[in-house]
Amino acid sequence: MNETHGSTNSAVPAASVTPAWVYWVRGLLGVALVGAGYLAWVSIHNGPVAGCGPTSGCGQVLQSPWAYWLDIPVSVPALLVYLALLGTTVLLQKRPAPDEERGAWAAIIALAVIVAGAALWFVGLQIFVIKAYCKFCMIAHACGLAAALLCLRHIPLARDPATPMWATGSGLRGVPRAGAASVAAIGLAGVMVLAGGQLLVPRKLNVVKDLRPAGRPAAGQPNAVSGVPGGGNSAAPTPASPQPRLIAPRQLSLYSNAFLLQLDTVPMIGSPPIDTAVETPSPAAVREEEISVVMPPERDITPTTPGL
């Protein structure tokens, strides 16, 4: 943190040119914005992540409940916070008056603490809870954390203890230590809201289960004991599994991607998202006599065209 001497000159900007660290912050936030924007698009459209399979680290992280906050993809509020912090760095250069500059720094401190705390929270979740890593998430978190630390490193602390944080008209430049601490506490409260929302209101994801009874024989195959197709205790192999698996946050694959089901549109009991169980027996498990066809009744049709 930098310390600045108090000054009563409110007309002269604190810096005539944009410092180099501000350009670094903007560049890092730009990368974080691209990453968060892409992840938000993937989450909203339930699409696959480029270069990542369904069992990859990206797939495991994005399909976990920790990828959501109050049923919202965490990349959406991350995108907004990155945009806000980027905007305050621009605002900082356009507000040369001491009071306005101090207000811009108050926003930067709070947002930087939120970005740094959220980055540490989600990296910790990937390491200790999910035990999988999303490369896009890690890049966004690393860039956001670096930008936040640069901002906190260059806070212009006021040497004059009489410098107010919120009062106007003093003409003194810099951010008082007590004011910086209070604003940082607001940022920490935001991180606690994030973590508390995920812990107290976890997102319910779809659960794929195979509901077929274990050891059920394939229809039409003779029983190993009685020789009767499908009857008695059977040692015959069960029908081939449909291999249900989630290949995207709400997209279910059956039979090696032969069938793709969008779980937001598949008929379910209740309003999505809910725990959904899908039972899909293979064709060999369906007997001929179990198939019924309903035909409409025949009608006598009398021609009404003259001459027929």
N, C-alpha and C positions, 0 to 999 in steps of 0.2 A: 504494500500500500504506500502511496506517495503522500507526503505532507506538504501543504501549501500555506504560505503566510496569508493572514487575513488582509484584505484589500477593500478599500472603499470605492474603487473605480468600477462602476457597474456598466460602463459603456464599452469598455475594451474587452474583447473576448479573451478567455483564459489561454487559448492557443489559436494562432493565426492560420495554422495549417492542420490538416487531419493527421494525428500521430500514426506511426507505422503499425502499432499494435491494434488500432481500430480496423485497419485493412485486414489484418490477420483474423480478427474476430469475425468480420463479415464473410471472409472466405470460408472459414470453418463452419459458420452457421449456414452458408449456402450449401455445402456438402451435406450437412445434417438435414436441411430442408428437403433436398432431393431424396435422401434415403427415407425420411419419414413420410414424404408424399407418396413415394412408390409403395411403401408398406401399407399406407392407408388405402390406396387404390386397390391393392391386392385383397385386403381384408373386406372392404365394402363389396367388391365384385366376386368374392369367394373364388378367386383364381389361383393358379399355381405360382410359385415364386420362381423367377428365371434362374436356371442353373441349379435348382434344388429339387430333389425328389420328395415323395410323400414321407419317406422314412429318414430324410436328412435332418440335420440340426435345425435348419430354417423351418421345415415342416413341423417338427416337434414343438418348437417354441411358439409358432404362430397358431397352432391348433390347441395350445394349452389354455387353461382359464386365465393364466397370468398375462395373456395378450390382450385382455379386455379390462376396462375400468367402468363399472356401473353399466355393463352391457355395451360399451362403446370401445372400439379398437383404440388401444393406448397411443397408436401413432397419430390419431386425430388431435387430441389435446397437445401432444408433443409438437405437432406441426404448428399449432397456434402459438405455443410458447416460444418456439424458435423464431417465428415471424415477429412476435412482440419484442423480443430481445434485439433482433436485427433492426426493427424500427426505432427503438430507443437509442441505438448508436447513431442513427441518422439525426434523430431529434437533438441529441447532445451537441452536435455541431451547429444546429440552427437556433439554439437558445443560449446566447452569450451572457445574458444577465445572470448575476450570481444566484438569485433565487430560482430562476428557471433551470439553470444548470444543476442546481442541487436537487430539484425535483426530478430531472431526468436521471440523475445518479441514483436516486431512491428507487426508481423503477428498475434500473439496471441491476442494482444489488439484489432486490427481491427475485427478479427473474433468473439471475445467474445462480442464486442459491437453489432455486427450484430445478433448474437444468442439471446442476451438479449432483444434487441429491437424488433426482430421478435416475440419472445415469448410473450412480452407484447402486441404487436399489435394483434396477433391472439387470445389471451385470451380476450382482449377487444372486438374484433368482436363477439366472441361467447356470451359474457355477454350482450352487448348493442345492437348489430345489429341482429344477427341470433337468439339470445335468446334460444339457445340450446347448449348442451355440448357433445363433443366427448371424451370419456374416454381415448382412445388411443392418441388423440392429446394432451390432457391435461397432460398425463404422460410424453410424449416426451418434451413438452414445459417446464414442471416443472424441469425435469432432465437437459435440456439444459440451462435453466436459472440459476440453482444452479451451474453448471459447469462454466458458464461464470462469475458469481460473484466470485467464488473461484479464477479464473484466474486474474480478475481485482484486487482482494484483495491482491494478492501476487506479484504485479508488483515491481521489484527491482528499486526503484527510486534512481537516483544518487544525492549525496549531493554536489558534486563538480559542480558548475554552468558552468564550462568550458567543461563538458562532452558533446561531439557532439552526434547527433542522427544518422546522415548518413555518416559523414566523417570517414575514416578508419585510423588506425595507431596511435591513441591516447593512446591506452593501458589502458584507463579508463573503469571501469565497471559501469553498471547501465544504466537506461533509464532516460534521462532528462525530467523534467516536461513538458516543451514546446513540446518536441517530442512526449510524450505520448498523450498530448492533440490533436496534429495534426493528429496522427494515429487514435485516437478515433473519430475525426471528419470524417475521411474517412469511418469508420464503420457506423456512423450515416447517411452518404450519401447513403450507401448501403441499410439501412432500409427505407429511403425515396424513393429510387428506387422501392423497394418492394411495399410499400404502394401506390405510384403513379401509378405503373403498374396496380394494382388491381382497383384503382379508375378511371383511365382514359381509360383503355382497359378492361372492364368487360367481362367475358366469357358469351356467349349466350348459354343458356341451352334449352333443348327441353321443349315445353309447351304442355301439354295434355289437349285437349278441347273436350267436347261433342257437336257436331254440329247439333244434331237432333233438329227440331223445338219444342218448348215447347208445350205440350198438344197434340202432334200427336198421334192419336189412333193406337192401335195395329191392324195390318192387319188381316182380317177374323173375327173380333169381331163386332157385330152390334152397330151402332151408337145409343147413348142414346136418341137422338131426332128423327131421321128419321128411325131408324131401318135398314138402309143400311150399309153394312160392309164398314168401313173406309170412309164414305161420310159425308159431311156437318160438322157442328160444333159438336165436340165430347166431351163427358165427360168421355169417357172410359179411363182406365189406359193406360199409355204409355208402350212400351216394356221395359223389364228389362234392366237396365243400364249395360254396359260392365265393369263398375267399373275400368276405366283406372287409373293406378298409376305407378309411377316409383319406382321399388324395388332396383335399383342400378343406378349409375350415368347415364348409357345409356341403360337401360333395362326396357322395358315397360311390365306390367302385365295387362291381360284382363281376365274378368270372373274368378276372384279369382285364378289366376295363371294357368288357363286352357290353356291360350296362352301366351307365353313369346316372345317378339319381341326385337331383338338387333337393336337399332336405328342406328347403324353404317352400317348395311347391308340391312335394309328395304328400298325399293325404295323410294326416296324422290326427290323433285325438288331442284336442287342445290347441292353443296358439303357440307357434314356435317362438323362441327356442325351448324345446322340452327334450327329456330323455326319450329317444326313439329306438325301438327294437324292430328290426326288419328280418322276417323269416322268408327265405327264398329256397324251397326245395328244388333240387335238380329235376329235370324232366323224367329221369328214370324212377324217381320216387313217387310219381303220380300214376295211379292205376287207371286203366281204361274205364272201369265201372264207376270210378269216382268223378268222371267228367260228365256233366249234364249240360245239355244244350236246350235253350228255351226258344221255341219257334213261334212266331205270331200265328194266330188262327187264320185259316183260309177264308176268303170272302168270295161270294158270287158277284162278279162284275158284269153288269148289263151294259152293252154299248149304247150310248146316247146319240151317236152321230147318225143322221138320217142316211138310209141306204145300206147300213151294215146290219 
